[in-house]
């Protein structure tokens, strides 16, 4: 087993940069309830009900515009962005 390095750095409220030994691996935006992780290989959206342990996570390949072309995918992303915006606003207000 080899050694690994991983560090998560908070740069703004609700925004984190994840760094590994090879450089920046991903950027995470969001807080409790909704988070979007923009990585080198894929993007992941996670929504949850804070305090319950229930969450839903979905990964998308880097070919995101093709995924957004589908109507059902588009409405899902609109919902996720609304939840993410509310979550970020609450994080900023209540810390």
RATAJO-V364550 format. One record per residue. SS is DSSP state (~ for helix, > for strand, _ for the rest). PSI is psi in whole degrees, 0 to 359 (999 if undefined). OMEGA is omega in degrees with one decimal (NA if undefined). Layout:
ss-><SS:SS>
psi-><PSI:PSI>
omega-><OMEGA:OMEGA>
This chain:
ss-><_:_:_:_:_:>:>:>:>:>:>:>:_:_:>:>:>:>:>:>:_:_:>:>:>:>:>:>:>:>:>:_:_:>:>:>:>:>:>:_:_:>:>:>:>:>:>:>:>:_:_:_:_:>:>:>:>:>:>:>:>:_:_:~:~:~:~:~:_:_:~:~:~:~:~:~:~:~:~:~:~:~:~:~:~:~:~:~:~:~:~:~:~:~:_>
psi-><134:167:147:154:130:132:137:125:124:120:333:163:121:3:125:145:127:124:137:184:338:1:201:123:326:168:129:133:130:186:212:131:323:137:140:126:116:104:178:321:327:163:141:135:128:127:149:167:100:138:351:338:0:131:162:129:139:131:146:143:172:349:56:320:326:323:324:346:332:136:317:323:320:314:326:314:323:315:316:318:324:313:318:317:316:318:317:319:315:323:318:318:312:357:999>
omega-><179.8:177.9:176.6:175.2:176.4:-179.4:177.0:-175.9:177.9:-178.7:175.8:174.5:179.4:-179.4:179.0:173.3:-179.9:-174.7:174.3:178.7:-179.4:-179.9:-179.3:-178.3:-179.7:174.7:179.0:179.7:177.8:-179.1:178.9:178.0:-179.4:179.3:174.4:179.5:-179.4:-176.2:179.7:-176.0:-177.8:176.0:-178.1:176.2:178.5:173.9:-177.8:171.5:-175.0:177.8:-177.8:-175.2:179.4:177.0:177.4:-178.6:179.9:179.8:178.0:176.0:-179.7:177.8:-173.8:179.8:178.4:178.8:-179.4:-178.6:179.4:-175.5:-178.8:177.8:-178.1:-179.6:176.4:-178.8:176.8:178.7:-179.9:179.8:176.4:179.0:179.3:178.6:178.2:179.7:179.5:177.8:178.3:177.8:-179.9:-177.2:-173.3:177.1:NA>
